[in-house]
C-alpha cells in the first residue's frame, strides 16, 4: 500500500510559503535562489508555474488595489 505523506493542498502551501511571497505591488514574488540549477525551464515559465500553484491554493497573485 502506498502511503501519502500529506494532502496535496497542504504540500503546495508549504512549498509556496518557502519559495514565494505576497507582494502588494506585483502580486507575488518568486525566490530565484539557485535558478541556474533549474535547466530546461525558462524563468518566465517558472514564475507562471508558481502563479498557477498560488492561484490553485487561493494565494495572492495580483497586486493589491
N, C-alpha and C positions, 0 to 999 in steps of 0.2 A: 504494500500500500504506500502511495506517495503522500508524504506529509507536507502540507502547505504551512510555511513558517508564519505568515500573517496575511490578512486580506490585501489584495492589490491596492485598494484605495489608501490604506494605511502606509504601505510601502511607497507609493507615489508621493504622499505627503512628506514622508521622511526625506526622500531624495530631493524633492522640490525645496524643502526648507534648507537643505545643505547647499544646493547648487544654484538657487535663485533667490532673489529678494524682491519684495514690493518696492516700487519707486513711483512717487506721486507724479513725476514729470513724464517718464517714459512708459509707465505701466508696470514694468518689472525689469530687472537686470539679471544677467546670467554670469556666473563666475566662469571666467575663461582660463583659469589657472590650469596649466597642463594641456592647453589646447593643442600644442604641437604633437601630442600623443594620439590625437583623435584623427588619424589619417583616413581618407576616403569619405569624409563628410565635410561639406563646406560650412563655414562659420554661419552664414545665413540659415542653412538648413538645420544646424544645431540649435540655433535660437528659436526657429519656428517649431522644432520638436518640443522644446521646453514650453513654448507658448501653448501648444496643444495639450501637454500634460497639465499645465496650470489651469487652463480653461476646463478641462475634464474634471478636475477636483475643486473647481469653483474658487480659484485664487485670482488675484488681480492680474489682468493682462492689458488693461487700458489705463491711460493717465487719469488721475482724479481731476474732476472739473471744478 
